[in-house]
Amino acid sequence: MTDSKAFFEKIMNELEPLKEVVYFEPLSEEEVVELEKEWNTQLKPIVREFLLHLGFIQDVVKALSMDKESVEEDIRWLKDFQLTFR
């Protein structure tokens, strides 16, 4: 198990008792793979695991407000300045 995966497994175990009051919509592996193809990039493991466990729509990290379009725009900006994910 990767460090990122273990990190999120621990978080998910801690969230289990709160599942009635904490909302998140994890993405499937297929959805993440499709995003990587669509955006022509390979996401860092920590970002992949975040999406696989919590998704774009979540209220676990209140300060983090993101959606597919804003993440795509950020990735495009990074690529424009040749700042790649890996």
PyMOL CGO cylinders between C-alpha atoms (Angstrom):
from pymol import cmd
from pymol.cgo import CYLINDER

trace = [
    CYLINDER, 0.00, 0.00, 0.00, 1.35, 3.42, -0.93, 0.3, 1, 1, 1, 1, 1, 1,
    CYLINDER, 1.35, 3.42, -0.93, 1.83, 6.17, 1.65, 0.3, 1, 1, 1, 1, 1, 1,
    CYLINDER, 1.83, 6.17, 1.65, -0.96, 8.19, 0.02, 0.3, 1, 1, 1, 1, 1, 1,
    CYLINDER, -0.96, 8.19, 0.02, -3.35, 5.27, 0.05, 0.3, 1, 1, 1, 1, 1, 1,
    CYLINDER, -3.35, 5.27, 0.05, -2.54, 4.46, 3.68, 0.3, 1, 1, 1, 1, 1, 1,
    CYLINDER, -2.54, 4.46, 3.68, -3.04, 8.11, 4.62, 0.3, 1, 1, 1, 1, 1, 1,
    CYLINDER, -3.04, 8.11, 4.62, -6.52, 8.19, 3.11, 0.3, 1, 1, 1, 1, 1, 1,
    CYLINDER, -6.52, 8.19, 3.11, -7.45, 4.78, 4.51, 0.3, 1, 1, 1, 1, 1, 1,
    CYLINDER, -7.45, 4.78, 4.51, -6.71, 6.19, 7.97, 0.3, 1, 1, 1, 1, 1, 1,
    CYLINDER, -6.71, 6.19, 7.97, -8.84, 9.27, 7.26, 0.3, 1, 1, 1, 1, 1, 1,
    CYLINDER, -8.84, 9.27, 7.26, -11.70, 7.16, 5.98, 0.3, 1, 1, 1, 1, 1, 1,
    CYLINDER, -11.70, 7.16, 5.98, -11.60, 4.99, 9.13, 0.3, 1, 1, 1, 1, 1, 1,
    CYLINDER, -11.60, 4.99, 9.13, -11.82, 8.16, 11.23, 0.3, 1, 1, 1, 1, 1, 1,
    CYLINDER, -11.82, 8.16, 11.23, -14.73, 9.45, 9.13, 0.3, 1, 1, 1, 1, 1, 1,
    CYLINDER, -14.73, 9.45, 9.13, -16.71, 6.22, 9.39, 0.3, 1, 1, 1, 1, 1, 1,
    CYLINDER, -16.71, 6.22, 9.39, -18.48, 7.17, 12.66, 0.3, 1, 1, 1, 1, 1, 1,
    CYLINDER, -18.48, 7.17, 12.66, -19.36, 10.56, 11.12, 0.3, 1, 1, 1, 1, 1, 1,
    CYLINDER, -19.36, 10.56, 11.12, -20.78, 9.26, 7.84, 0.3, 1, 1, 1, 1, 1, 1,
    CYLINDER, -20.78, 9.26, 7.84, -24.26, 10.56, 8.66, 0.3, 1, 1, 1, 1, 1, 1,
    CYLINDER, -24.26, 10.56, 8.66, -23.04, 14.18, 8.94, 0.3, 1, 1, 1, 1, 1, 1,
    CYLINDER, -23.04, 14.18, 8.94, -20.01, 14.35, 6.64, 0.3, 1, 1, 1, 1, 1, 1,
    CYLINDER, -20.01, 14.35, 6.64, -20.66, 14.41, 2.89, 0.3, 1, 1, 1, 1, 1, 1,
    CYLINDER, -20.66, 14.41, 2.89, -18.36, 13.32, 0.07, 0.3, 1, 1, 1, 1, 1, 1,
    CYLINDER, -18.36, 13.32, 0.07, -18.70, 11.80, -3.40, 0.3, 1, 1, 1, 1, 1, 1,
    CYLINDER, -18.70, 11.80, -3.40, -15.65, 9.69, -4.25, 0.3, 1, 1, 1, 1, 1, 1,
    CYLINDER, -15.65, 9.69, -4.25, -14.73, 9.19, -7.88, 0.3, 1, 1, 1, 1, 1, 1,
    CYLINDER, -14.73, 9.19, -7.88, -14.17, 5.73, -9.31, 0.3, 1, 1, 1, 1, 1, 1,
    CYLINDER, -14.17, 5.73, -9.31, -10.79, 4.62, -10.65, 0.3, 1, 1, 1, 1, 1, 1,
    CYLINDER, -10.79, 4.62, -10.65, -12.29, 4.79, -14.14, 0.3, 1, 1, 1, 1, 1, 1,
    CYLINDER, -12.29, 4.79, -14.14, -13.38, 8.40, -13.60, 0.3, 1, 1, 1, 1, 1, 1,
    CYLINDER, -13.38, 8.40, -13.60, -9.91, 9.39, -12.39, 0.3, 1, 1, 1, 1, 1, 1,
    CYLINDER, -9.91, 9.39, -12.39, -8.26, 7.64, -15.34, 0.3, 1, 1, 1, 1, 1, 1,
    CYLINDER, -8.26, 7.64, -15.34, -10.66, 9.46, -17.69, 0.3, 1, 1, 1, 1, 1, 1,
    CYLINDER, -10.66, 9.46, -17.69, -9.78, 12.80, -16.08, 0.3, 1, 1, 1, 1, 1, 1,
    CYLINDER, -9.78, 12.80, -16.08, -6.07, 12.11, -16.56, 0.3, 1, 1, 1, 1, 1, 1,
    CYLINDER, -6.07, 12.11, -16.56, -6.69, 11.31, -20.23, 0.3, 1, 1, 1, 1, 1, 1,
    CYLINDER, -6.69, 11.31, -20.23, -8.94, 14.35, -20.71, 0.3, 1, 1, 1, 1, 1, 1,
    CYLINDER, -8.94, 14.35, -20.71, -6.42, 16.65, -19.02, 0.3, 1, 1, 1, 1, 1, 1,
    CYLINDER, -6.42, 16.65, -19.02, -3.42, 14.89, -20.61, 0.3, 1, 1, 1, 1, 1, 1,
    CYLINDER, -3.42, 14.89, -20.61, -1.63, 14.59, -17.28, 0.3, 1, 1, 1, 1, 1, 1,
    CYLINDER, -1.63, 14.59, -17.28, -0.81, 12.11, -14.57, 0.3, 1, 1, 1, 1, 1, 1,
    CYLINDER, -0.81, 12.11, -14.57, -2.05, 13.21, -11.16, 0.3, 1, 1, 1, 1, 1, 1,
    CYLINDER, -2.05, 13.21, -11.16, 0.21, 12.90, -8.14, 0.3, 1, 1, 1, 1, 1, 1,
    CYLINDER, 0.21, 12.90, -8.14, -0.68, 9.94, -5.93, 0.3, 1, 1, 1, 1, 1, 1,
    CYLINDER, -0.68, 9.94, -5.93, -1.98, 12.16, -3.11, 0.3, 1, 1, 1, 1, 1, 1,
    CYLINDER, -1.98, 12.16, -3.11, -4.35, 13.96, -5.53, 0.3, 1, 1, 1, 1, 1, 1,
    CYLINDER, -4.35, 13.96, -5.53, -5.52, 10.65, -7.03, 0.3, 1, 1, 1, 1, 1, 1,
    CYLINDER, -5.52, 10.65, -7.03, -6.24, 9.21, -3.59, 0.3, 1, 1, 1, 1, 1, 1,
    CYLINDER, -6.24, 9.21, -3.59, -8.08, 12.37, -2.54, 0.3, 1, 1, 1, 1, 1, 1,
    CYLINDER, -8.08, 12.37, -2.54, -10.36, 12.06, -5.57, 0.3, 1, 1, 1, 1, 1, 1,
    CYLINDER, -10.36, 12.06, -5.57, -10.78, 8.29, -5.11, 0.3, 1, 1, 1, 1, 1, 1,
    CYLINDER, -10.78, 8.29, -5.11, -11.73, 8.64, -1.45, 0.3, 1, 1, 1, 1, 1, 1,
    CYLINDER, -11.73, 8.64, -1.45, -13.46, 12.03, -1.21, 0.3, 1, 1, 1, 1, 1, 1,
    CYLINDER, -13.46, 12.03, -1.21, -13.99, 13.39, -4.73, 0.3, 1, 1, 1, 1, 1, 1,
    CYLINDER, -13.99, 13.39, -4.73, -14.59, 16.95, -5.89, 0.3, 1, 1, 1, 1, 1, 1,
    CYLINDER, -14.59, 16.95, -5.89, -17.82, 17.34, -3.94, 0.3, 1, 1, 1, 1, 1, 1,
    CYLINDER, -17.82, 17.34, -3.94, -16.98, 17.00, -0.26, 0.3, 1, 1, 1, 1, 1, 1,
    CYLINDER, -16.98, 17.00, -0.26, -17.31, 18.80, 3.03, 0.3, 1, 1, 1, 1, 1, 1,
    CYLINDER, -17.31, 18.80, 3.03, -14.42, 17.10, 4.81, 0.3, 1, 1, 1, 1, 1, 1,
    CYLINDER, -14.42, 17.10, 4.81, -11.92, 19.87, 4.10, 0.3, 1, 1, 1, 1, 1, 1,
    CYLINDER, -11.92, 19.87, 4.10, -14.05, 23.00, 4.50, 0.3, 1, 1, 1, 1, 1, 1,
    CYLINDER, -14.05, 23.00, 4.50, -11.33, 25.36, 3.25, 0.3, 1, 1, 1, 1, 1, 1,
    CYLINDER, -11.33, 25.36, 3.25, -10.99, 23.35, 0.04, 0.3, 1, 1, 1, 1, 1, 1,
    CYLINDER, -10.99, 23.35, 0.04, -13.62, 24.25, -2.50, 0.3, 1, 1, 1, 1, 1, 1,
    CYLINDER, -13.62, 24.25, -2.50, -12.96, 22.70, -5.87, 0.3, 1, 1, 1, 1, 1, 1,
    CYLINDER, -12.96, 22.70, -5.87, -14.72, 21.33, -8.85, 0.3, 1, 1, 1, 1, 1, 1,
    CYLINDER, -14.72, 21.33, -8.85, -13.63, 19.60, -12.02, 0.3, 1, 1, 1, 1, 1, 1,
    CYLINDER, -13.63, 19.60, -12.02, -13.54, 22.83, -14.02, 0.3, 1, 1, 1, 1, 1, 1,
    CYLINDER, -13.54, 22.83, -14.02, -11.39, 24.77, -11.55, 0.3, 1, 1, 1, 1, 1, 1,
    CYLINDER, -11.39, 24.77, -11.55, -8.91, 21.90, -11.19, 0.3, 1, 1, 1, 1, 1, 1,
    CYLINDER, -8.91, 21.90, -11.19, -8.71, 21.57, -14.97, 0.3, 1, 1, 1, 1, 1, 1,
    CYLINDER, -8.71, 21.57, -14.97, -8.03, 25.32, -15.25, 0.3, 1, 1, 1, 1, 1, 1,
    CYLINDER, -8.03, 25.32, -15.25, -5.27, 25.07, -12.62, 0.3, 1, 1, 1, 1, 1, 1,
    CYLINDER, -5.27, 25.07, -12.62, -3.64, 22.17, -14.47, 0.3, 1, 1, 1, 1, 1, 1,
    CYLINDER, -3.64, 22.17, -14.47, -3.81, 24.09, -17.74, 0.3, 1, 1, 1, 1, 1, 1,
    CYLINDER, -3.81, 24.09, -17.74, -2.13, 27.08, -16.04, 0.3, 1, 1, 1, 1, 1, 1,
    CYLINDER, -2.13, 27.08, -16.04, 0.64, 24.85, -14.65, 0.3, 1, 1, 1, 1, 1, 1,
    CYLINDER, 0.64, 24.85, -14.65, 1.24, 23.32, -18.07, 0.3, 1, 1, 1, 1, 1, 1,
    CYLINDER, 1.24, 23.32, -18.07, 1.35, 26.75, -19.72, 0.3, 1, 1, 1, 1, 1, 1,
    CYLINDER, 1.35, 26.75, -19.72, 4.23, 27.61, -17.42, 0.3, 1, 1, 1, 1, 1, 1,
    CYLINDER, 4.23, 27.61, -17.42, 5.78, 24.15, -17.84, 0.3, 1, 1, 1, 1, 1, 1,
    CYLINDER, 5.78, 24.15, -17.84, 5.18, 23.26, -14.20, 0.3, 1, 1, 1, 1, 1, 1,
    CYLINDER, 5.18, 23.26, -14.20, 4.14, 19.64, -14.48, 0.3, 1, 1, 1, 1, 1, 1,
    CYLINDER, 4.14, 19.64, -14.48, 2.78, 17.27, -11.89, 0.3, 1, 1, 1, 1, 1, 1,
    CYLINDER, 2.78, 17.27, -11.89, 5.57, 14.72, -12.31, 0.3, 1, 1, 1, 1, 1, 1,
]
cmd.load_cgo(trace, "trace")
